[in-house]
Amino acid sequence: MPKAVNQAIIGIWITLGLSVAAAIVNQRTGALTNGEFFWCIFMYAVLCIFPYKLYKGSNTARWIYSILTGVTVAYMLLSIGDDMPQVDWLLLAITVPIKLFIIISLFDRESSRWFLWGSN
């Protein structure tokens, strides 16, 4: 496995952990209802499949993760407003550069070669 893929996987775990922490803070401060909180945690649990599948060399997981990340970042940037909790501002500022790094790492030359030819 290329070093860039390993770093991307670590980055995914970091962003998932930060997202869970932000959801906990938002739930404790009342920015999320209990239902919204449990939905968030459920979605983050589902997203835990991506690091595993990427570790196994799934090119499909690489593309799906990248598309979902792009849509999520676009949605977050478009929904910036005065009513956005401060924790989400901080999460956005921290995770967007990490997610950009993850995508670049997953699609660099060596990583792409590994996903397309060397992982099976």
Long-range contacts (C-beta under 8 A, 24 or more apart in sequence): 1-55, 1-57, 1-114, 1-119, 2-108, 2-110, 2-111, 2-114, 4-105, 4-106, 4-108, 4-110, 4-111, 5-54, 5-105, 5-106, 5-111, 5-114, 5-115, 7-101, 7-105, 8-54, 8-101, 8-102, 8-105, 8-106, 8-111, 9-51, 9-54, 9-55, 11-98, 11-99, 11-101, 11-102, 11-105, 12-50, 12-51, 12-54, 12-65, 12-102, 13-51, 14-98, 15-95, 15-98, 15-99, 15-102, 16-44, 16-47, 16-48, 18-91, 18-94, 18-95, 19-44, 19-91, 19-95, 20-44, 22-87, 22-88, 22-90, 22-91, 25-87, 26-85, 26-87, 26-88, 29-85, 29-87, 31-85, 31-87, 31-88, 54-106, 56-119, 57-114, 57-115, 57-118, 57-119, 57-120, 58-115, 58-119, 59-115, 59-116, 59-119, 62-106, 62-107, 62-115, 65-106, 66-103, 66-106, 66-107, 69-99, 69-102, 69-103, 70-103, 73-99
